[in-house]
Amino acid sequence: MSIAHLLPFAQRRDGGQLVGPEEVPRGLACNCVCPACGHPVVAKHGTEKAWHFAHAKASDCAHAYEKSVHELAKQMVREQKRLRLPALTVCVAGRNLLGLPITVEKQVFASHLVALDSCVAGHAKGDVTPDLIGERNGREVLVELTVFHRLMPEKKERLLKTGLAVMEIDLGLFKGVQATRALLEHELFENEANRRWIYHPRQHEVALALEDELRVSRPF
């Protein structure tokens, strides 16, 4: 269930970096704009609510919160050049020699944190522009970050056509929890459960090996 979110991050006019309200002077002196609509915002340094940003003038900007979380998430991965990869598990279902249902599964690797040689946003790969493209040891991984909306099937198909590793990080926690930099850091780099492989180049090879196991399997 969603809540009434406060705007947690805004974009500096000078440099375009996403910042929290604690990083800038209060009021219009913050010199920031909404990352969704580009209109000026004020930094609220109050005592009754968590510090946050608000549009300087009344606005119907409905996507400010989601956009701010999405953009800061991309910025954090780019700046830190690290990425927690999802576990890769391949599962194949079939029937044994007696025709009974059987499933074999193999975990190729567990979720783990890797250092990236580079990480960019806004770069096209073929006819699709993923949220992020990370590179390590000459291999690329495409990263999609979802907050309020799921990855659309049409974009998923274009991502798959690249033949590259594609992963998704689900930041849907922030539908029901007010975003903070600390929480976002945890969701990006520590939480193993909120990410999945949409495609990994090793999946086909491992699946073929598991199918061979199925062909020679015997019931107990």
N, C-alpha and C positions, 0 to 999 in steps of 0.2 A: 504494500500500500504506500502511495506517495505521501509526502508531507509538504507543508508550506516552507520551501527552502529559502534561505538567505543566500545572497550572492557571495560566494566565498573567495573568489579570485577575480582580478581585473587585469587589464592589459595596459602597461605603461605606454604613454604617448612617445616617449623617447626610447627607442630600442625594441618595443613590441613585446617585451617579456611579460609573462603572467606572474603576478605577485599576490600575496595575501595582504590583508589590511594592516597587519602588524609590521609590514615592511615599508610602509609609506606614511607620510604625515596625514593627519585627519582632514576631513572635508574635501573641498575641491583642490586643496594643495597637494593631494595625492597625485594629481596630473595623470589620471588613468581614464580609460574608456571601457565600456562594456565589450567583451570579446564577441558578442553575437551581433549587436546593432551598431556598435561604434560610437554611441552617444556617451557624453561625459558621465562619470559616476563620482560619488563622494565616498570617502572612507569613514565608516561609522565606528568610533572608538567609545562605545558606551559602557554602562555598568549593568544594565538590565538584560541585554542580549549579547550573544557572542559577537565579537568584532566582525564586521562584514562590510560589503559595498552596497550601495543603492544608487539607482539612477538619479541624476541631479534634478531632472524634471520628470513628471509623471509619464510612465511608459507602459505600453502593453507588450513589451519584449518578453515573449513566452519561452524563449530558448536560452536565456542568459545563463541560468544555472547549469544546464546540461553542457552547453558549449564551453563554459569555464572549466568544468571538470575534465572534459574531453581534451581541451587544448593544453591544460596544465599536465595531464597524464603524458601526452606526446612530448611536451617540453622536458619533463623529468627523465624519461627514457633517453631522449637525445642527449641531454646534458650529462647524465651519469654513465651513458654507454654501457649499460648492463641490462640483461633481460633474463627473467625466469622462464625457462622453457617448460612446456607441459610434459608430463610423462607420456611416453609413446607405448601404447599397448595395442596389439593386434589380435583380433579374435576371429576365428573361422568356424562356422557351423556346417555340419554335413551329416552323413550317416556312415556307420561302420559296415563291415562286411555282412552283417546280419540285417542290415537295413534299419538299425536302431539309431535314433538321434544322438549325436555326440558333438561336443564343442571342445576345441583346443584353443589355448590362449597363451600369448607370450608377451611379457613386458620387455621391450627392447631397451629402454632406459627409464629411470625415474626422473621426476621433475628436478631440475637443477638450475642454478644461477650461472650465467656465462657473461664474460666480458666481451663487448663488441669492439671491433676495430673501427667501425663507423656506424652511424645511425642518422637517417635523414627522413624528413616528412615532406609531403607535397610533390614527390617525384613519381612520374608515371612509369609503369612497367607493362609494356605492351599497350593494351587499351584499357588498363585499369590503374587507378591511383590508390594504393593502400594507405592506411593511416601512417605507417612507418615502414621503412626498409632497413633492416639491420644486416650488417655484414661481418663475418668472422672467418678467418682463414680462407678467404676467397669464396665462401658460401653465403648465399643470401637467404634471409627469412622475411616474409611479408607478415606484418602485424596489423590486425584489426582490433580497435578498442570500441566496445559498445557500452553505452550508459543506459539510456532510456529505451533505445530502439534496437531490435535484433538485426543481425547481418542479413540484408535482403538477398533472396535467391539469385537475382540477376547479377549482383556484384560478386557473390560467391562463385558463380560459374566463370566469370571473367578472371577471378583470382586463380581458380583451378587451371585455367588454360595456360597460365604462365609456366606450369610444371615445377614451380618452386615450392619450397616449404611455406605453408601458410598457417598461422595460428591466430586464435581469438582470445582476448582477455575481456571477461565480462565484469564490468564495473557497476552492475545493477544494484549492488549494495546501497549505492547512493540515491536510489529512489526513495528509500525509507530512512536513511541516516544522513544527517547533515554532513557534507564533505568538509574535511580539514586536510591540510597538507600531510599531517602525520598519518591519518587514515589512508589517504591515497598512496602514500609511500608503502604502507603495509600491503595494500591490495595489489600494487604493481610488482613488488619485489619479494614478498614473503608468502603470500597466500598461494598454495599449490592447487586449490580446488576450483578456482574461478577461471581456468584457462583450458583450452583444448586445441588439438591439432585439427584443422580443417583438411589438411593434406600434408603428408611427409613423404619424401621420395623413397624411404626405406619400407613403407607400408606394403607395396606390391611384392617386393622380394621376400619379406617375412611371411606374407600371406601364402605365397607359393610353397614355401617350406612347410608351413602348417598344413596345407592341403595334402602334401606328400605324407605327412604323419597320419592324416585321416585315412588315406588309402590303405595304409598297412596296419591300422589299429585293429585291435581285437577286443571283444567284450570281456569283462572280468569273469 
